[in-house]
Amino acid sequence: MQRKNLLTHRQAADLLGVSVHRIAKWLDKGMIPYVQIGLTRQIDKDALLQWYRDQMVFPCRKSDQED
């Protein structure tokens, strides 16, 4: 993991379009992966994007449910 690939809370929030408070809550709950560097939690960009993709839900179209 390269250091340039690590994001701050603000950078992660901007990337996902959520608040910094939401990122902090997800980190506190252990929902998103992070790296602890001293007292600072930094977020690996690739791991965050993979986690985000894994959270996606694709609703079924009505015609897909009719079988």
ChimeraX attribute file (.defattr): number of C-alpha atoms within 10 A of each C-alpha:
attribute: neighborCount
match mode: 1-to-1
recipient: residues
	/A:1	8
	/A:2	6
	/A:3	8
	/A:4	8
	/A:5	12
	/A:6	20
	/A:7	19
	/A:8	16
	/A:9	20
	/A:10	14
	/A:11	16
	/A:12	21
	/A:13	17
	/A:14	12
	/A:15	13
	/A:16	12
	/A:17	9
	/A:18	12
	/A:19	14
	/A:20	16
	/A:21	12
	/A:22	12
	/A:23	21
	/A:24	16
	/A:25	13
	/A:26	13
	/A:27	17
	/A:28	10
	/A:29	9
	/A:30	10
	/A:31	11
	/A:32	19
	/A:33	16
	/A:34	18
	/A:35	12
	/A:36	9
	/A:37	8
	/A:38	6
	/A:39	6
	/A:40	11
	/A:41	17
	/A:42	20
	/A:43	22
	/A:44	21
	/A:45	20
	/A:46	12
	/A:47	15
	/A:48	19
	/A:49	15
	/A:50	12
	/A:51	14
	/A:52	12
	/A:53	10
	/A:54	9
	/A:55	9
	/A:56	8
	/A:57	7
	/A:58	6
	/A:59	7
	/A:60	8
	/A:61	8
	/A:62	7
	/A:63	7
	/A:64	8
	/A:65	7
	/A:66	6
	/A:67	4
